[in-house]
Amino acid sequence: MAISDEERRIFEELQKDIERDDPAFARRLSETSLRLRGTLLNIVIFLAGVVLLLFGVGLQNTLVGIAGFGLMIYSGIRASTGKGIVRKIEEDGSDPDVMV
């Protein structure tokens, strides 16, 4: 069910009010959304790896099984290194992980 133009306008006003009144809270909300997307992508990659691994075992095809296992490892590395997770950016917009 789509929202009406009036409801959309109200949501936009609420968003602007939150950003104006509490910018830290608004930033946390947007970071949570990005973090969730990164986590969901890692889960999808992992599940694709499991499917490939099982498919490779079923076909007795070692290369397909290894590719599936590789995807599973890749998703684990992505999750543990924070890929897909928003890094903390300093207030002035600079990235603390980048050395100049």
DRENFI-815590 format. One record per residue (C-alpha): residue number from 1; residue in three letters; x, z, y. Coordinates in pm, 1 decimal. Layout:
# residues N
SITE    k    r      east        up     north
SITE  NUM  ALA         X         Z         Y
...
//
This chain:
# residues 100
SITE    k    r      east        up     north
SITE    1  MET       0.0       0.0       0.0
SITE    2  ALA     153.9    -111.3     327.0
SITE    3  ILE     157.8     111.0     632.1
SITE    4  SER     -22.5       8.6     948.0
SITE    5  ASP     145.8     -77.1    1275.3
SITE    6  GLU      29.4     254.5    1419.3
SITE    7  GLU     185.2     449.8    1129.9
SITE    8  ARG     507.4     250.9    1163.7
SITE    9  ARG     520.0     330.3    1535.5
SITE   10  ILE     467.4     701.5    1462.6
SITE   11  PHE     747.7     701.1    1203.3
SITE   12  GLU     983.1     529.0    1448.2
SITE   13  GLU     900.7     787.7    1714.9
SITE   14  LEU     966.2    1070.2    1468.2
SITE   15  GLN    1297.5     913.8    1370.9
SITE   16  LYS    1404.8     883.2    1734.5
SITE   17  ASP    1297.9    1243.6    1804.8
SITE   18  ILE    1499.7    1373.3    1509.3
SITE   19  GLU    1805.3    1168.9    1610.6
SITE   20  ARG    1779.8    1302.5    1966.0
SITE   21  ASP    1706.0    1667.6    1877.1
SITE   22  ASP    1937.8    1711.0    1578.2
SITE   23  PRO    2187.8    1424.9    1534.0
SITE   24  ALA    2376.1    1608.7    1255.4
SITE   25  PHE    2057.1    1635.4    1048.3
SITE   26  ALA    1973.7    1268.7    1107.0
SITE   27  ARG    2325.7    1169.7     996.0
SITE   28  ARG    2293.3    1379.9     679.5
SITE   29  LEU    1964.4    1209.1     594.7
SITE   30  SER    2116.9     863.1     625.5
SITE   31  GLU    2427.9     966.8     426.9
SITE   32  THR    2208.1    1105.1     149.2
SITE   33  SER    2030.7     771.7     121.6
SITE   34  LEU    2363.3     585.7      95.4
SITE   35  ARG    2498.8     839.3    -154.6
SITE   36  LEU    2189.9     793.0    -370.2
SITE   37  ARG    2235.2     414.6    -367.6
SITE   38  GLY    2598.4     449.9    -474.4
SITE   39  THR    2503.1     687.0    -754.3
SITE   40  LEU    2226.7     457.9    -876.2
SITE   41  LEU    2468.7     164.7    -877.9
SITE   42  ASN    2714.5     367.0   -1087.4
SITE   43  ILE    2436.9     449.6   -1334.6
SITE   44  VAL    2334.3      83.8   -1360.2
SITE   45  ILE    2695.9     -23.6   -1418.7
SITE   46  PHE    2738.6     245.0   -1685.7
SITE   47  LEU    2416.7     146.6   -1865.4
SITE   48  ALA    2517.0    -221.2   -1855.4
SITE   49  GLY    2843.7    -116.3   -2018.7
SITE   50  VAL    2659.7      73.2   -2292.0
SITE   51  VAL    2437.4    -229.1   -2359.0
SITE   52  LEU    2740.9    -459.9   -2376.7
SITE   53  LEU    2922.9    -217.9   -2604.9
SITE   54  LEU    2628.2    -194.3   -2843.9
SITE   55  PHE    2574.0    -569.2   -2825.7
SITE   56  GLY    2940.5    -624.6   -2911.4
SITE   57  VAL    2917.6    -387.9   -3207.8
SITE   58  GLY    2599.9    -557.4   -3328.2
SITE   59  LEU    2757.4    -901.3   -3308.2
SITE   60  GLN    3087.6    -768.7   -3442.0
SITE   61  ASN    3250.3    -920.7   -3134.4
SITE   62  THR    3539.7    -703.4   -3023.1
SITE   63  LEU    3581.6    -866.7   -2680.4
SITE   64  VAL    3220.1    -802.2   -2579.3
SITE   65  GLY    3251.8    -439.3   -2695.1
SITE   66  ILE    3575.0    -395.8   -2499.9
SITE   67  ALA    3412.0    -546.7   -2190.0
SITE   68  GLY    3124.7    -298.3   -2221.3
SITE   69  PHE    3365.0      -8.3   -2263.7
SITE   70  GLY    3557.1    -133.9   -1959.8
SITE   71  LEU    3239.5    -129.3   -1750.7
SITE   72  MET    3171.6     226.5   -1860.9
SITE   73  ILE    3524.3     332.1   -1761.4
SITE   74  TYR    3491.4     145.2   -1429.2
SITE   75  SER    3168.3     328.1   -1343.0
SITE   76  GLY    3333.4     661.1   -1424.5
SITE   77  ILE    3630.3     581.1   -1201.6
SITE   78  ARG    3394.0     468.2    -923.5
SITE   79  ALA    3202.5     793.9    -948.4
SITE   80  SER    3510.9    1016.7    -959.4
SITE   81  THR    3690.3     847.0    -669.2
SITE   82  GLY    3383.8     850.9    -447.7
SITE   83  LYS    3316.5     477.9    -432.3
SITE   84  GLY    2961.7     434.6    -313.8
SITE   85  ILE    2971.8     776.6    -150.7
SITE   86  VAL    2988.6     797.8     224.4
SITE   87  ARG    3319.7     930.5     349.5
SITE   88  LYS    3321.6    1172.2     638.9
SITE   89  ILE    3383.2     987.4     963.5
SITE   90  GLU    3517.1    1177.4    1260.3
SITE   91  GLU    3293.9    1217.6    1565.7
SITE   92  ASP    3490.4     953.4    1758.0
SITE   93  GLY    3424.2     699.3    1480.9
SITE   94  SER    3772.9     707.0    1330.4
SITE   95  ASP    3824.5     733.8     956.1
SITE   96  PRO    4035.1    1039.7     865.1
SITE   97  ASP    4165.3     865.2     549.9
SITE   98  VAL    4323.6     580.1     745.8
SITE   99  MET    4670.1     649.7     880.8
SITE  100  VAL    4766.4     462.9    1196.1
//
